[in-house]
Amino acid sequence: MGCPACGLEHGLPEADTPLADVPNLGKVSAGWLQQAGLRTFADLQAMGAVRAWLLIEALGIKPSLNLLYAMEGALHGSHWLEVKRQRKTELLTQLEASREQGLI
């Protein structure tokens, strides 16, 4: 099954791929991630979607949950619309737990 947006199969980007070139992430999102200190796909892999989202939020930016799902999809080589409802719920639970613990 291909990407719902373009119909193509997407694999994982190379570790050194700039975030602006990672599927699901546009230039604005990549710019926010760069402001948070992430430059490459490997940086996003090391940080994870939830922590990366929290870093962006800590910059005073108000990212939408779609960015969280886009990063999660990118980390798994899928379009953000393919992130399952159960996984979205898990991400939201992790996000809330991280906020409660004051983790960034």
Secondary structure, DSSP 8 states (H G I E B T S, - for coil): ---TTTS-------TT-BGGGSTT--HHHHHHHHHTT--BHHHHHHH-HHHHHHHHHHTT----HHHHHHHHHHHTTS-GGGS-HHHHHHHHHHHHHHHHHT--
